[in-house]
Amino acid sequence: MISVQYLSKQYSDQVIFDNVSFNLSPRERIGLVGRNGHGKTTLFRMLTGQEQYDDGIISVPKNYRIGYLSQHINFTRPTVLEEGCCGLPDDQKADDWKVKRVLSGLGFSDNDFDRDPAEFSGGYQIRLNLTKVLVSNPNLLLLDEPTNYLDIVSIRWLTNFLNSWRNEIIIISHDRGFMDSVATHIMGIHRHKIKKIAGNTQDYYDQISTEEEVHEKRRLNDEKKRRQVEQFINSFRAKARHASRVQSRIKTLEKQEVLKKLEKITTISFSFNAAPFPAKCIQEAQDITFSYNGKHSPLIDHLSFSVGSNDKICIIGKNGKGKTTLLKLLAGILSPMEGKIRNHPQAKIGYYEQANTANLNDTLSVEEEIASSISNIDRKRVRDICGAMMFSGDSALKKIEVLSGGEKCRTLLGKLLVMPTNLLLLDEPTHHLDMQSCEAMMDAIENFDGAVLMVTHNEHILHRVANKLIVFHHDRVFPFYGTYSQFLDQIGWDDQEGVTIKKPSSKQQEKTEKKINMKDKRKVRAGFIARRSKSLTPYIQKIKEIEKTIEKLEQQLHTDTQSLIKASHEQDGVVISNLSKSLKQIRSHIDTLYKKLEYTSEKYEQNKLAFQEEEHSLK
């Protein structure tokens, strides 16, 4: 067990920790939360001895080993597998199957095992670092944003791996769904203090909110009582017969604790600038195909879908399959080899790419860079956006060249907020945001009166935002007309895909063959479900639209009927004539809609029955 007592730390005038204490008990998995810059990584560095604290005690048991995921790259072996084996404890150096299992789970293929680590991207090099930490089997795992460079399948694998971990874990992550899936406790850094509770992130934030609400009510009540006592003292101070009571009140005031008003904590809060849009469909991809350098296997092969004016579509799948490429095609940065992408003439597209910070002008200030997005913009509007992106006051005057990676991404986001748009293309927009800012982003997307296509690996966001999906899965890409929960129920991910490497046994070949058969079956079923969804969803949507229109017309029919009765009592001939014509038209329209509803429902049931028979034959 690790014990931290009375810990304090500050940099110059910035207080990080003020006399904080907590214990880490056996087998606890702790999610460490707090806003960016509030000390999460600093705490990790102090636990590992990489950074000193000003005061307090950190007590670690003898021979207690701490494994820390480092973002620093320093590889010494010629192959990925050999480098991964460097993390194995001394008595397990021959157990390379453990390394293969983790490498596979984190997205490396069998062919990658013999490649030079230097050949891989920075994201995959961080995955290799993560592998070395996981196979080292420490007493305590410290994982700082372990999902940053992982795709959705690898995140799900890591979640399962950590849930079976037999020792202690502390995780920093902006991915709320991942953290809640793993953590047994949440520990938050808030107002220079640390609070630890059993439960999930919602439990923690609810408790913090309740405590601060109680604090403020108590503070206001105490202030009211203090004013009453002060008024009594001032009124009777000069009267001798009340001297003892006055002195008693003065002593009471001196002893009474004065509760301070809680300082407002700056966080991102914003909304996108929605441009009006008159039509139902804002963008359409028609049979598009694309590959780089004319490769025989295209990243995107004959993909078709349409984007409704208020759709919230998430693009999901493994890394390197073409998700960002698809966004660039939709943004017009790339052109399809085959097919067409049609935009409505009044479409106004805003594109956010987190890796695009190189296009910022280093010589400009944050304010100037944001203002450059649109001509003749009011300075107050620019300053308001700077404040929303946490560049308030003089911070808005900071030059781009001195900003951190996260600050540059917030600047890019600020540039997007300035522009009036009705179609947002967002490539992992929450990557550099803390948990509270991620929530603000989801609020802004949900409330945006326009369409959104977003690449994300965050399942919490997928569950909350997506009403449709574009899925890269099993070397194909297809639209899924439903929510993420429906996708998991109907298709789902192969959570064990690429994770079949286990300790060698005599039954390994039999298991491998069984897995291959199951994989083929899943591919067939995935294709079937995609076809069924594409065929039936338009009928379901049409039925809902007709029913909604009928409901509105029947309400109008009731309102006009009441108005006609009133006009009859008042003998208003003109109104009676107009309402009679209106009622006749409404009834005729309703009759026509009921016929359409009957026809559409019948077609839906026929298609549904056909798919049910096909599904039965697949079992």
Summary of the structure (lengths in Angstrom):
residues: 619
radius of gyration: 30.7
end to end distance: 51.1
largest distance: 101.8
contacts: 1831
relative contact order: 0.08
helix: 50%
strand: 19%
